[in-house]
Amino acid sequence: MGQSQTSKLIASEIQKLKKEKNAVVLAHYYEEGDIQDVADFVGDSYYLAQMGQKTTADIILLAGVVFMAESVKILNPKKTVIVPSLEAGCSLVDSAPADKYLAWRKKFPRGIAVTYINSSAEVKAISDVIITSSNAEKIVNSIPKDRPILFGPDENLGRYLSQKLGRQFELWPGTCEVHMLFNSKKLGELIQKNPDARVIAHPECTPDVLQYAQVIGSTSRLLEEVKNHPAKKFIVATEPGIFHQMKKARPDVEIIQAPQADGSCGCNNCPYMKQNTLEKVLRALQTVQPEITMTEQLRAKAQIPLDRMMAIANDQPVDWPSEFRP
């Protein structure tokens, strides 16, 4: 379906405001297609952090979830960072309150705290390195073999990495509520009905779902698979916002949503991402609100593990602390 006339008018006004205010719009793959289409950059959380760090725009609007905008503010503190809605939270952020994460962290003073970017600024500030699903393997492989690894807040991603890389992890008990909805029994049945389909999945899914996947990876990796693999049918186990880019890249293929259990809502839309609308993007640019702010002390502490992530991803050496000192 094409955009409605109202959406086209709003999109046109957004483009006008971006030029007037020297603003850039970053959008996550899980946003609605009309938001992705007005964005200057569309990608996964790692890519958005990179683009947010590099931009010379005065205003950065991040259409995703709040922790992503926090990461951009941490990495590019002199810019004004805004979001369409402060209600765009994350179940993983909620699953890891900073005080409890700190208490867990203190139990393993020699451990390296590897924290998924889906976390609050406060949790990042008590971590040693941040990872995304795009760069996690490279970063874990850079950690000395004699150091214990603490991994949070997504235990499914941590379990997957631990098994794949042969490293023992201490796992924080958190999960993504969207990726937990996929049902392995129904997925098996769907595969039987579509034997020609290629199954691709995000590592936040449960192990019984991941066992069926030919490709497990970040949203950008899954998009790459659809772009480049000759298959004409894909079963996709992640949030369906990514389908917008998949269909733009490969209009010739059939994209099938991986199934959920009976009694569920029948969709895997992230309720937090969908708090953002095209109208809210426009309003945020008009008012330059809501703005992401934090104390300089918190920002500086949270920047250390994000800088380590960026350094390792760019093949630069890093120093690891000998032990945790809160």
C-alpha positions in Angstrom: 0.0 0.0 0.0 1.2 3.5 -0.8 1.2 6.4 1.7 -2.0 8.2 2.4 -2.2 11.8 1.3 -2.0 12.9 5.0 1.2 10.8 5.5 2.7 12.3 2.3 2.1 15.8 3.6 3.6 15.0 7.0 6.6 13.4 5.3 7.1 16.5 3.2 7.0 18.7 6.3 9.5 16.5 8.0 11.9 16.8 5.1 11.5 20.6 5.1 12.2 20.8 8.9 15.3 18.6 8.6 16.8 21.2 6.2 15.7 24.2 8.2 17.0 22.9 11.5 20.0 21.0 10.3 18.5 17.8 11.7 19.2 14.2 10.9 16.7 11.3 11.4 17.9 7.9 12.3 15.4 5.0 12.2 15.6 1.4 13.4 14.5 -1.4 11.1 11.6 -2.2 13.5 9.9 1.2 12.9 6.9 1.4 10.6 7.8 1.8 6.9 6.6 5.4 6.7 9.1 6.4 9.4 11.9 4.4 7.7 11.2 6.2 4.5 11.7 9.7 6.0 14.9 8.7 7.7 18.4 9.7 6.5 19.8 6.5 7.9 18.0 3.2 8.6 19.7 0.3 10.4 20.3 -1.8 13.4 21.4 -0.5 16.8 25.1 -0.6 16.0 24.8 1.2 12.7 22.6 3.9 14.3 25.1 4.4 17.1 27.9 4.8 14.4 25.8 7.3 12.4 24.8 9.2 15.5 28.5 9.5 16.5 29.6 10.7 13.1 26.9 13.1 12.2 27.6 16.9 12.0 23.9 17.7 12.2 22.9 20.0 15.1 19.8 17.9 16.0 19.6 14.1 15.9 16.2 12.5 16.0 16.3 8.8 16.8 13.2 6.9 15.9 13.7 3.6 17.7 13.7 3.0 21.5 15.1 5.3 24.1 18.2 3.3 25.0 19.4 3.8 21.4 19.0 7.6 21.7 20.9 7.5 25.0 23.8 5.7 23.2 23.9 8.4 20.6 23.9 11.1 23.3 26.7 9.4 25.1 28.8 9.2 22.0 28.0 12.6 20.6 27.2 14.7 23.7 27.4 18.2 22.1 24.4 17.4 19.8 20.8 17.8 20.7 19.3 14.3 20.7 15.5 13.9 20.6 13.0 11.0 20.3 9.4 10.9 19.0 8.2 9.3 22.3 9.7 8.7 25.7 7.3 5.8 26.0 9.4 3.8 23.5 11.1 1.7 26.1 12.4 -1.9 26.0 11.6 -5.0 27.9 15.3 -5.8 28.2 16.1 -2.4 29.7 13.2 -3.0 32.2 14.6 -6.5 33.1 17.9 -5.1 34.3 17.5 -2.4 36.9 20.8 -0.7 37.5 20.9 -1.4 41.3 20.3 -5.1 40.8 22.7 -5.3 37.9 25.4 -3.7 40.0 24.8 -6.2 42.9 25.2 -9.0 40.3 28.3 -7.4 38.8 30.0 -7.1 42.2 29.8 -10.9 42.7 32.4 -11.4 40.0 35.1 -8.7 40.5 37.5 -10.2 38.0 34.8 -10.8 35.4 34.4 -8.7 32.2 30.9 -7.4 32.1 29.7 -7.7 28.5 26.5 -5.8 28.2 24.1 -5.8 25.3 23.4 -2.3 23.9 19.7 -2.9 24.9 20.4 -1.5 28.3 20.0 1.8 30.2 22.8 4.4 30.4 23.1 3.5 34.1 23.7 -0.1 33.3 26.2 0.7 30.6 28.1 2.9 33.1 28.8 -0.2 35.3 29.8 -2.4 32.3 33.2 -3.1 30.7 32.2 -3.3 27.1 29.0 -3.0 25.1 28.0 -5.3 22.3 25.3 -5.5 19.7 24.2 -8.6 17.9 26.2 -7.3 14.9 29.6 -7.2 16.6 29.2 -9.5 19.6 31.3 -12.4 18.3 34.2 -10.2 17.5 34.1 -8.5 20.9 33.8 -11.7 22.9 36.7 -13.2 21.0 38.8 -10.2 22.0 38.4 -10.9 25.8 41.3 -12.8 27.4 40.5 -16.5 27.9 41.4 -16.4 31.6 38.8 -13.7 32.4 35.2 -14.7 33.4 32.5 -13.2 31.2 29.3 -11.8 32.6 26.7 -11.3 30.0 23.4 -9.4 30.2 20.7 -8.5 29.9 19.5 -10.9 27.1 20.1 -14.5 28.2 19.1 -16.0 24.8 21.7 -14.0 22.9 24.2 -14.8 25.7 23.5 -18.5 25.5 23.8 -18.6 21.8 27.2 -16.8 21.9 28.5 -18.9 24.7 27.7 -22.1 22.8 29.0 -20.9 19.4 32.2 -19.4 20.8 32.9 -22.0 23.4 33.2 -19.6 26.3 31.5 -19.9 29.6 29.2 -17.0 30.5 27.5 -16.0 33.7 24.1 -15.0 32.3 21.7 -12.3 33.5 18.1 -13.6 33.4 16.5 -11.2 30.9 14.7 -11.7 27.6 13.1 -9.7 24.8 9.4 -10.1 25.0 9.0 -9.9 21.2 11.4 -12.7 20.4 10.1 -14.9 23.1 6.7 -15.1 21.3 7.9 -17.4 18.5 6.7 -21.0 18.8 9.1 -23.8 17.8 6.4 -26.5 17.3 4.5 -24.2 14.9 7.7 -23.2 13.2 8.5 -26.8 12.5 5.0 -27.3 11.1 5.4 -24.2 8.9 8.7 -25.4 7.6 7.1 -28.8 6.6 4.5 -26.8 4.6 7.2 -24.6 3.0 10.2 -26.9 2.5 11.7 -24.4 -0.1 11.8 -21.6 2.5 15.0 -20.4 4.1 14.7 -19.9 7.8 16.5 -16.9 9.3 16.3 -15.8 13.0 17.5 -13.2 15.4 19.7 -14.6 18.3 17.3 -13.1 20.9 14.9 -16.0 20.0 14.8 -19.1 22.3 17.1 -22.1 21.5 14.3 -24.3 20.4 13.4 -21.7 17.7 17.1 -21.1 16.7 17.6 -24.8 16.0 15.5 -24.5 12.8 17.4 -21.5 11.4 19.9 -21.7 8.6 21.1 -18.2 9.4 21.2 -16.6 12.9 22.1 -12.9 13.1 21.4 -9.3 13.7 18.7 -7.5 11.8 21.3 -6.2 9.3 22.6 -9.7 8.8 19.1 -11.1 8.2 18.4 -8.3 5.6 21.7 -9.1 3.9 20.7 -12.7 3.7 17.4 -11.8 2.0 19.2 -9.5 -0.4 21.9 -11.9 -1.4 20.6 -15.5 -1.2 18.8 -16.8 -4.3 15.9 -18.4 -2.3 12.5 -17.1 -3.2 10.9 -17.7 0.2 12.1 -16.8 3.7 10.6 -17.6 7.1 11.8 -14.8 9.4 11.9 -14.9 13.2 12.3 -11.3 14.2 10.2 -8.2 14.5 8.3 -7.6 11.2 9.4 -4.0 10.8 12.4 -5.4 9.0 10.1 -6.7 6.3 9.8 -3.2 4.8 13.5 -3.1 3.8 13.4 -6.8 2.8 10.6 -6.2 0.4 12.2 -3.1 -1.0 15.4 -5.0 -1.6 13.7 -8.2 -3.0 10.2 -7.5 -4.2 10.4 -10.9 -5.9 10.5 -13.0 -2.7 7.9 -14.2 -0.3 8.5 -13.1 3.3 6.7 -15.3 5.9 6.5 -14.3 9.6 7.5 -17.1 11.9 4.5 -18.3 13.9 3.5 -17.7 17.5 1.8 -19.9 20.1 -2.0 -20.2 20.1 -3.7 -17.5 22.1 -1.1 -14.8 21.4 -1.9 -11.6 19.6 -0.9 -13.1 16.2 1.8 -10.5 15.6 5.3 -9.8 16.8 5.2 -6.0 16.6 7.4 -4.5 19.2 5.0 -2.4 21.3 7.7 0.0 22.2 8.9 0.7 18.7 5.4 1.2 17.6 4.9 4.0 20.2 6.6 6.1 17.5 4.5 7.5 14.6 5.1 9.8 11.7 3.1 12.5 13.5 5.3 12.2 16.6 8.4 12.5 14.4 7.0 15.7 13.0 6.1 17.1 16.4 9.5 16.2 17.9 11.2 18.2 15.1 8.8 21.1 15.5 9.3 21.4 19.2 12.8 19.8 19.6 11.3 17.7 22.3 11.4 15.2 24.1 15.2 15.7 24.5 17.5 13.0 25.9 19.6 14.4 28.8 21.8 12.9 31.5 24.4 14.1 33.9 28.0 14.5 32.5 29.2 12.1 35.2 26.9 9.3 34.0 27.5 10.1 30.4 31.3 9.9 30.8 31.1 6.6 32.7 28.8 5.1 30.1 31.0 6.2 27.2 34.0 4.0 28.4 32.4 0.6 27.5 30.8 2.1 24.3 34.3 3.4 23.2 35.7 -0.1 23.8 33.0 -1.5 21.6 33.8 0.9 18.8 37.6 0.3 19.2 37.4 -3.5 19.1 34.9 -3.3 16.1 37.6 -1.2 14.3 40.4 -3.6 15.2 42.0 -1.3 17.7 43.6 -2.6 20.9 41.9 -2.0 24.2 42.9 -2.2 27.9 40.7 -4.3 30.2 40.4 -3.3 33.9 42.1 -5.8 36.2 39.0 -5.9 38.4 35.7 -4.1 38.9 35.9 -1.0 41.0 32.4 0.7 41.3 
